[in-house]
Amino acid sequence: MASTDNNKVVQGLVAVLVLGAACAYLMTNGPTGVNLTAWMEERKAVVSELRQIESSFRDAEIAQQSYIGTGNDAYMEQFKQFIRTGNAQLFKLRNDHGEAYGDKFRPLEQRLQALSEQLRISAEARKQQGEKAARDLYMTSREYRERMKLWKDINDSEQFELSLLENKATKDGDALSYVRYVCFIFIGLMLFGLWIVLGSRQPALKDAEEKNRLLVAELEAAKTQLDRLANIDFLTEVLNIRGLQTVLPIEENRTGRVGGQLVAVLINVDNFRKINESLGHAVGDVVLKELAKRVGGTLRPSDHVARVGGDEFLIILPDTQLAYAMRVAERIRLAISESPLRCSSESISITVSMGVATLPPKITSIEEVLQVTRSALKRSKTAGKNRVSLAREGTSPEPDAGPATRDIVEILCDGKDFRTVFQPIIDLGTDKVSGYEMYSRGPDGAFESPADFFRVCVENNVLTTVDILCLKLCIAATANTGNQLRFHINLFPSTILDTPIDNLLALFPTDRTGKSFCVEISEQQFVGDPGYLRDHVNALKQAGILVAIDDVGFGRSSLESLILLEPDLVKVDRKYVSGVSREPAKARLLKRVVNVAKSLGAEIVAEGIEVKDDLPILKEIGVHYGQGYYWGDLLEVLPSSTTPKPAFQPEKR
C-alpha cells in the first residue's frame, strides 16, 4: 500500500513537473518570451525610421528654403538628395514590417509625397519667376499650411509606438512578472522533485535560469531606454518637464539636508514667433537646438536645464547663492546674444529674456517653480527684453510694499542709512580675539539684510557701487581700534574685477601700524575657473592686504580655487563645521581641508561654531581660528583701543 502511494506521489509530481515545464516553455517562447523581443525590436525600428523620415523631409525643407533664398544650385542638389533619402526610408517603413504597417503608413506616405512635390514645384518656380514668387507659391500652398500637422502626426505615431513598448514593459500585464512567477514555480518543483524522484535535472534547471536571466536583462534595458525617451526633449536633447519634475524633489531634499538653497532661471526667446513666421519652423527648430547647446555650455555638471515650453527653458541651480545665479544668467544672455546663429545662408541674431528666483523650501512641482519665476521674466519683457530680472520675495505683491525701486536704489547708493556690525574671530590656541569680521547692514526694514539690499543692487546694476561704499564704511569703522587686530571685509569678485587695483588699494589706510586688513572672497560667488582673479589677488597680497577664501567646502572646485589663488586664510563653511564633534565623517573631511591649506601656507578659520563640544575636535584637527555665535551675538560697537585685551569669555546662549 505504501509502495502504491509512493508511486502515486511520484506520478503526480512528474505530471506537475510536465505541466510546469509546458507553462515555462509557453511563457518563454510565446508572445511574452522570444516573440516579445522581436515585437519590441520591430517597434524600436519603426520609431527610429519615423524619426529618420521626419529628419530627411525637414532637412529637405531647409535646403529648399535655402535654395529659394539664395538660388545656389548646391542647395537644390541637397534638396533632391534629402527627398530621395526620405522616399527610400518611407518605402522601407511600409514594406519591411508587414502588410498591417504598409496600410497604416500609406496615407502618411501620400502626404509626404505631396509635400515634397510642392517643395519641388516651388523650387522650380525660383528659376523661372524669382525668389518672391517661389516663396509666395510655397507659403500659400495647402501643403505648407498642413505640414506642422504632418510633423505632429509623425510624432504622434512615434509616441504611439513608444507607448506600446512602455505598456508592454511596465503595465499590469508585464511579461517580466509572469516570467518571474513561472521561474519561481518551476524551480521550486524541480528542487522538490529532485528530493523525491531519482535522477538529476540540474543542467535543465541552469538552462532555464539563464534564459530567464537574459530575458529579465533585456526587459530592464528596454525599460531604461523608455524612461530616457520619456524624460528627454526629442528636439533639443535636454530634459523635458517630466524629466525636470523627477529631478526637483531629489535636489530639494538634498538642499534641505545640507542647508543650501535652490535657484531657478526661466529663459524665453525674444520674438521667436517672428523667426518661425519669416524663416520657417525648420529654422526655428535649429534656433532652439543651438540655444539649448549654448545654455548647457555655461552650466556646471550638477545643474539641470529643461525645455518647458515651445521657446522656454528652465534651469535649476542646486546649492547656489543668488548673486552667483545672477552672474550665470548674465553669462547665458551674453553667450546667446553676442554670437549670431548661422543657419544655411542666414545669420540670425537672437536674444533672450530671463527671470531668476530663489525657490522657497518644500517646493514640489515645476508649476510652482514657473509661478515663482514667471513674474521676473515678465518684468524683463516689459523693460525691453534681452535682460535678466530678479523675482521679488514671495509670489504675490504685498500691500504698501514701500518706496519704488528707483527710490530704494537711491537710498542704497547714498549710504547714509548703512551701519557696520562686528563678529569676533578667536585664536583657538590662546582663546583671545585676533580680529573681527565686519558686516554691513542696510536701512531698517525690508532692506536691512545684505541678502535683500544686494539683491536689489544686482537687479539694478549698482552692485559694485554699493559694495565699494560698504568697504569704505567698514574701513572707517576701524579708525579708533586697538592694535594687533585683523579686520575682515567681504568683497564680491565682480567688485574686485570692475575696480582698477590702484583705486581699490587707495581705499585702505596707508598707515596700518598695529592692524591689518583681510579681503574675503566667497567661493560660492566664483563663476567657472577662478583663475581670472589671480592677478588681482596677487596685487592685494603684495600691497600687504591679506586674502581669504570664504565658504570653502570639500568639492573639487574648492580645491582648485585654493591652488589657483593661494589665499592667506581659508574659511570653512559653517555647514561643514557645525556638529563636527558628533559626526566623525565630517571631522575627517575637515582634516583633509586643513592639510591642503597648510600645504599652501594658509591658516584655517572655522565658521559657525555654536557649541563648546566642537572646540576640542577643531583644535585637534589643527584649525587656527574660530568664529560663531558660541562667543555671543554680533557687536554694534568695537571695544575701545585703550582697553586691555583679556582672554575672550563666551556669552551663555
HELIX and SHEET records of a PDB file:
HELIX    1   1 ALA A    2  ASN A   29  1                                  28    
HELIX    2   2 VAL A   34  THR A   70  1                                  37    
HELIX    3   3 ASP A   73  ASN A   95  1                                  23    
HELIX    4   4 GLY A   98  GLN A  129  1                                  32    
HELIX    5   5 GLU A  131  MET A  139  1                                   9    
HELIX    6   6 ARG A  142  THR A  170  1                                  29    
HELIX    7   7 ALA A  175  ILE A  196  1                                  22    
HELIX    8   8 GLN A  202  ASN A  231  1                                  30    
HELIX    9   9 ILE A  241  VAL A  258  1                                  18    
HELIX   10  10 PHE A  272  LEU A  279  1                                   8    
HELIX   11  11 HIS A  281  GLY A  297  1                                  17    
HELIX   12  12 LEU A  322  SER A  337  1                                  16    
HELIX   13  13 ILE A  366  THR A  382  1                                  17    
HELIX   14  14 THR A  405  ASP A  414  1                                  10    
HELIX   15  15 PRO A  450  GLU A  459  1                                  10    
HELIX   16  16 LEU A  463  ALA A  476  1                                  14    
HELIX   17  17 PRO A  493  ASP A  498  1                                   6    
HELIX   18  18 ILE A  501  ALA A  506  1                                   6    
HELIX   19  19 GLU A  523  GLN A  525  5                                   3    
HELIX   20  20 PRO A  530  LEU A  533  5                                   4    
HELIX   21  21 ARG A  534  GLN A  542  1                                   9    
HELIX   22  22 ARG A  556  LEU A  565  1                                  10    
HELIX   23  23 ARG A  574  TYR A  576  5                                   3    
HELIX   24  24 PRO A  584  SER A  599  1                                  16    
HELIX   25  25 ASP A  614  ILE A  621  1                                   8    
HELIX   26  26 TYR A  629  TRP A  631  5                                   3    
SHEET    1   A 5 HIS A 304  ARG A 307  0                                        
SHEET    2   A 5 GLU A 312  LEU A 317 -1                                        
SHEET    3   A 5 VAL A 263  VAL A 269 -1                                        
SHEET    4   A 5 VAL A 352  THR A 358 -1                                        
SHEET    5   A 5 VAL A 388  LEU A 390  1                                        
SHEET    1   B 2 LEU A 341  CYS A 343  0                                        
SHEET    2   B 2 GLU A 346  ILE A 348 -1                                        
SHEET    1   C 9 ARG A 419  ASP A 427  0                                        
SHEET    2   C 9 LYS A 432  ARG A 441 -1                                        
SHEET    3   C 9 LEU A 485  ASN A 490  1                                        
SHEET    4   C 9 LYS A 515  SER A 522  1                                        
SHEET    5   C 9 LEU A 546  VAL A 552  1                                        
SHEET    6   C 9 LEU A 569  VAL A 572  1                                        
SHEET    7   C 9 GLU A 603  ALA A 606  1                                        
SHEET    8   C 9 TYR A 625  GLY A 626  1                                        
SHEET    9   C 9 ARG A 419  ASP A 427 -1                                        
END                                                                             
